[in-house]
Amino acid sequence: MATSGNKNINAKLVLLGDVGAGKSSLVLRFVKDQFVEFQESTIGAAFFSQTLAVNDATVKFEIWDTAGQERYHSLAPMYYRGAAAAIIVFDITNQASFERAKKWVQELQAQGNPNMVMALAGNKADLLDARKVSAEEAEIYAQENSLFFMETSAKTATNVKDIFYEIAKRLPRVQPAENPTGMVLPNGPGATAVSSSCCA
Amino acid sequence: MSRKRTENDSESGPATSHVPVDRFGFLKQEHGNSPERFSKTRTTSSTDHDREERKVRKWRKMIGVGGSDWKHYVRRKPNVVKRRIRKGIPDCLRGLVWQLISGSRDLLLMNPGVYEQLVIYETSASELDIIRDISRTFPSHVFFQKRHGPGQRSLYNILKAYSVYDRDVGYVQGMGFIAGLLLLYMSEEDAFWLLVALLKGAVHAPMEGLYHAGLPLVQQYLFQLESLVKELIPKLGEHFTQEMINPSMYASQWFITVFSYSFPFPLALRIWDVFLSEGVKIVFKVGLALLKYCQDELVKLPFEKLIHALKNFPDDAMNPDTLLPLAYSIKVSKRLEELKLDYEKTNAKPVQP
C-alpha cells in the first residue's frame, strides 16, 4: 500500500505483462536510465526502488518486476497483492501481448487492491513501422476499464519517467483506514509479534 | 572456450570482435555471470599447474577411454568419486563426466536418431516463446551473442526439441539458462539428453515438476527451504518473517535454473558438478550456506536492502572454495524428506502429468 509519512509516500508497484513486452527494460530505464537491446529474461522476480518528487510529495516506488511467462503466473499474486500501483505492459508490435495485458487487468480488478492505481503501457513505441495495436484501441480499452494509458519506449526513454510520474500523482495521499499488511506469507505463523530484539 | 581474448573470431558479430572475455567466454565488462572477480586468485603458478595436471591424470584414469572404466570405478570406490567431484571436476573433462554421472550417456545410446527427428521434423507450440528468449539467454557470452549464430541456433534446437519431447513441460523460461550452460560443455545432442536425464529423473528425483503448470516443485522446495532457514539459521529466519521476506523473492531462481542464472560462472560450474552427482540437495545446501555465511550482515538489514543483498551476495561469499565446504557441512537429507511429507500433507497433491 502507499503509506504516507508527512509528504513521503512509499508505494509498492508491480509490473505485469507478456514475455518480452519490456517490463524489465522500463524499470531499467526508470531506475538507472539505461537500455540494453538484449535484456536477460527475468526468472522469478526482481526488485528495484526509485524515488520521484511530485508537486506535493516525494514518492518512493518499491518496484517488483515479474517474469512474463504464463507458467510463472502462480508466483504473481505475491507481488501484486497489497500493491498500490501496477503497470501492465504490452508490446505495441504484438497483438497477443495486448490480449495478455487485458487478462492481467481483469485479474487485478478481481483480485488486487481495489484502490490500486493501474497504468497500461504500450511499450516499444519507437517501432512504429511494426505497430499491431493502435493507440486508439488501447486508449478506449483503458478508459473503459478506468486505467490510464501511455505509449512508452524504454529504448528512447519516451514517456518512461512520465508514466511513473503520473502514477505518483494519482496515488491516494491518505492511507486507507483498513491498513492491510503488505504481503501475506503463505505458511507464516499467526504473525508472531516479536519484540524489537534485532541488534542493528 | 577458454581463450583469454577473442582474436580469432572473425566470424562472430561486430559486437564481439576484440572484446575481452574471461576464461569462460563471458564479456569482461559485464558483471553478473562474469567470474572476473575471481581471476585474481587464478594466477596459475607452476605449483598450481602441476597440481592441476596431477588432478587431470587421476581423473583420466578414473574415467578410462571415452568413459569405459567409469561405472566400474564408481561401483568399486563410490566415496572416492564423490569426494573428487566435490573438489571440482577438471574443466577439460567436465562435459564428459557430466554426461556419465547424469545418466545422459545411456539415454543417448538408447535413443539413436530421436533428437534429429525432434529437431527437424516436429513442430512445437512453444516456438515463438523460445525465439523471444533466445537472445536474452546469457546475452553477455560470446557463444550466445551473435544473432542466429551457432550458439543461439543450438539453444533454439534443444529447447524446441525438448518442448516436443515433453509437451507437459513444453518450454519454460529458465530452462534456457540450463541448456545454455550445458551447451558450453557438450554438443547439442548430448546437452539435450542431459536435459532429459534431469527432468525425467534418470539418476535423481525428476526436475520436471519445477516447470509444470503451477510450478509445484518450486513451491515445495521453497516451503522446505523456508523451514530449513528457520531451523538452521533461526535468527535470520525470524528476521525474514519480520521483514516479510518470502523465499520466493530470492530463491525461486536458485531452483528453477540451479544457480545458472546470475551467479558467478565458476561457482555455478562447481555447484553443477555436485548437483549432477548428488541431486537437488546441494541447491539447498549452497543456498543455506550463502545465508549462513552472510547472516550477521543480513539480520541488520531492512526489507529493501535485504532483498538487494539476497540477490547480490558479496564476492567472498561466492568463492567456491569457501562456500562449498560450508555447504557440504550442512546436513539436510533427513529433514528434506520429513518436510516433503509435511508439505504433501498440507497441500493438495500436485496435478499429475
Chai-1 contact restraints between the chains, C-beta under 6 A:
chainA,res_idxA,chainB,res_idxB,connection_type,confidence,min_distance_angstrom,max_distance_angstrom,comment,restraint_id
A,V19,B,R132,contact,1.0,0.0,6.0,A-B,restraint_1
A,G20,B,R132,contact,1.0,0.0,6.0,A-B,restraint_2
A,F38,B,S135,contact,1.0,0.0,6.0,A-B,restraint_3
A,F38,B,R136,contact,1.0,0.0,6.0,A-B,restraint_4
A,F38,B,P139,contact,1.0,0.0,6.0,A-B,restraint_5
A,E40,B,R136,contact,1.0,0.0,6.0,A-B,restraint_6
A,E40,B,P139,contact,1.0,0.0,6.0,A-B,restraint_7
A,S41,B,D133,contact,1.0,0.0,6.0,A-B,restraint_8
A,S41,B,R136,contact,1.0,0.0,6.0,A-B,restraint_9
A,S41,B,Q173,contact,1.0,0.0,6.0,A-B,restraint_10
A,I43,B,G174,contact,1.0,0.0,6.0,A-B,restraint_11
A,I43,B,Q253,contact,1.0,0.0,6.0,A-B,restraint_12
A,I43,B,I256,contact,1.0,0.0,6.0,A-B,restraint_13
A,I43,B,T257,contact,1.0,0.0,6.0,A-B,restraint_14
A,I43,B,Y261,contact,1.0,0.0,6.0,A-B,restraint_15
A,G44,B,S252,contact,1.0,0.0,6.0,A-B,restraint_16
A,G44,B,Q253,contact,1.0,0.0,6.0,A-B,restraint_17
A,F47,B,I307,contact,1.0,0.0,6.0,A-B,restraint_18
A,S49,B,E304,contact,1.0,0.0,6.0,A-B,restraint_19
A,A67,B,Q173,contact,1.0,0.0,6.0,A-B,restraint_20
A,Q69,B,Q173,contact,1.0,0.0,6.0,A-B,restraint_21
A,R71,B,V172,contact,1.0,0.0,6.0,A-B,restraint_22
A,S74,B,G214,contact,1.0,0.0,6.0,A-B,restraint_23
A,S74,B,L215,contact,1.0,0.0,6.0,A-B,restraint_24
A,L75,B,S248,contact,1.0,0.0,6.0,A-B,restraint_25
A,M183,B,M244,contact,1.0,0.0,6.0,A-B,restraint_26
A,L185,B,N246,contact,1.0,0.0,6.0,A-B,restraint_27
A,V194,B,Q242,contact,1.0,0.0,6.0,A-B,restraint_28
A,A200,B,K300,contact,1.0,0.0,6.0,A-B,restraint_29
